Amino acid sequence: MKKLFVLACIAVATLCQWSCSPDEEQAQLENPIASDLINGFSAAPLLGDVVLENMYEDEARKLTDKTPVQIVTVLEGTSRVVINARFRGVRDFGFGFPLYECELMDESIEAMGGIAQGMSGSPVGPPGRIMGALAYGDSFSTAPTRFWVTSIDAMEAAIDHQTFGEILAQEAAPAAPAVGINATYTPVKTPVMITGIQSHRIQELSSYLENSRYNFVELFADFGAVPAAPAAGNSPGLAPGDMIGAAIATGDIANAIGLGTVTQVYENKFVAFGHPMFGDGKSALPVYRAVVNGIVPSLAVSYKSASAYGNPIGTITKDLTPAIVGELGAPPPMIPVITSYHPANSPTAIEKQHRVAYGQEWYVPLVAAITMDALRMELSNATVDGTVTLQFQETDTIYTEPFRSASPVPFLDVLLNVDRIVQSFSSTLSNSAGRATLKSVSISITDKPQIAKAELAEVTAPEEIIPGESVTVSIVLVPHWSTAGNERTIQREVTLEVPEDFPAGEANINVSGSALDFVGGLGPPPDGIPIPDFGFDFGGFGDEEERPVPQNLDELIKQMEEDQLDPGLITVTLTPSGGFGGEFPGLPPDLLPPEGFLPPEGILPPEDGEMPEDGEEDGNDDGEMPEDGEEDGDGDGEMPGDFPLPEGFPPLDGFPFPEDIGPPPTVEAELTIDGFIVTGSRDTTTVIKGEDMGDGMMPAEPEQPMEPAEPVEGE
């Protein structure tokens, strides 16, 4: 009877413990593992608080091969379970800290998909201990699956590690090189669930996102929304093995949240993932609790189907090689991003609101592109008119820049245009003028099925122009058929004011659109395609003043505003055909050499009119070509070019050498075809009439037929 009473007391105490578990308060949201699932594999559920003691490197190195260890993680709902594995050794890969190699020992977990993306950060160690976080695995692996564990020593060191961003926020200081990453093994990546994006866009983004920043994340097109409100009494605390979400952006459509596992908790701080998320160093991502809806198996690497819920419970403050570091408490501030989409033929615009984490400004263009793509609901050619408005914390000056593109892929065009504008300020490499912290971003997009593209087709100008008069140039453009009205062409006229001192002779009139037509659309070229420079370099001489380099944010804003070009802009330029008044400058009469003047011997080519081949004589007395620094072989002891000017030759003072010659005179006028993208370039010629050809300018003369050369003796 006494034994029966003792057993009854134990049973009651156990039931009380279960009923007092903090997980019970969130039973509806947490969706604990069902009993039939528990019977399907050997993982044991952990009830109540989970407290695990750290096992540091010196102790972990004493473990023998095949020592049993456990993985603590979430496979379903929010309940933590224990998965059996075993230790296989310490591997010093050159990370700056050791990795522990382990082996999964649960056939039922292998059958479910094995090590899955989203498990990164799961604590690993002997029962009741943490030696580190599950961080790396093998792709296309077969049972028994090997995985590698980042040591808890390195993860703890990340808590106090000073990031580059923190150093820049204080004062300039030398930066240490980053820890090297060994790519022999595949990281158990952090799945980043992006809502609102169509699945095929993930592949299209591969080139845009192709750099080392994304080595540790995998993008997934997901169904979902902004994290829902938590259940009443939801605890903000975390424990080893809990699933969390680090939010890049949240909002009406384009949510993006990276999901992983907490490794260890230190009062109000915690470490997770066992590898970087983006490797940003200083970070400011809001942290959410997350729920797992099972493992999705894959022949390559499985992943957890998970989603964040509730309100943010803290902030990811550091993103380093061994771990991400977070703090529980108030969430960080984020950048408000408002996207207004105006569909074709609709009287009203649709407005969507998002918030993007600081340090993740690269996602602002994605918010705009994903929002437009989701609302337009079709894949088709279109012309997009957009406007990006940026407000900053450092200045009250607001920057606004419009863009227009005609493209078969408006999604990418919006993405690239918004990215170019935002990165001009937010990228520390692009912006050297001053710190620019975005206070808010507004993006307006108007989507039209008409292709607003017009190509220059014809230019007409008078055959003769008298300096000092106005000249009318007629321009004909052919628009895309979808924007053509009753007339198939667009005709415009522009007036050129020709100055009285414009050089006489033949001249060229060039008409050019401001847009370059790239394959795949109009607008800025894709990354890696250089923009050609059609300007001419005259050695820095001329009347134009060099622009000052912007030294603060306001100066940068002003300069970028000055650089904006309307894609419908047409530039008309009148230039002398030879660049310097019909011909290159001749010699003034007082600088002409005396009649019959010949340069000294050794300057002219040999008598046969041909230059010597290698090894042949040069036609001089010595039969040798002069070496550098030697005599020329003509016996005068001087190198060619050192000869004195002959008697009667005028001095060279005042000769118009290149430094005295500026750029060719030009006359320029502009007009804009509103709402269009103008491409192409056309030229026509004219004659500038006048008696005075200008000092130092040779008049243009008609070409004379060349007289046949006299036959050379022996030919």
ABEGO torsion letter per residue (X at the ends): XAAAAAAAAAAAAAAAAAAABAAAAAAAAAGBBBAAAAAABABBBBBEBBBBBBBBAAAAAABBBGBBBBBBBBABEABBBBBBBBBAEBBBAGAGBBBBBBBBABAAAAAAGEBBBGABGBBBEBBGBBAEBBABBBBGBBOBBBBBBBBAAAAAAAAABBBAAAAAAABBBBBBBBBBBBAABBBBBBBBBBBGBBAAAAAAAAAAABBAAAAABBBBBBBEBBBBBBBBGBBABBBBGBBBBBBABBEAABBBBBBBBBABBBEABBBBGGBBAAGAEBBBBBBBBBBBAEBBBBABBBBBBBBBBEBBAEBBABBBAABBBBBBEBBBBBBBBBBBBBBBGBABBBBBBBBBBBGAAAAAAAAAAAAAAAAAGBBBBBBBBBBBBBBBAABABBBBBBBBBBBABAAAAAAAAAAAAAAAAABAAABAAEBBBBABBBBBBBBBABBBBBBBABBBBBABBBBGBBBBBBBBBBBBAAABBABABBBBBBBBBBBAABBBEBBBBBBBBABBBBBGEBEBBBBGBBBBBABBBAGGBEABBBBBBBABAAAAAAAAAAABBBAABBBBBBBBAAGAGGBBBBBBAAABBBBGBBBBBGABBBAAGBBBBBGBBAGBAAGBBBBBGBBAGAGAGBBBGABBBBBGBBBABGBBBAAABBBBBBBBBBBBBBGBBBBEBBBBBBBBBEABAEBGBBBBBBBBBBBBBBBBBGX
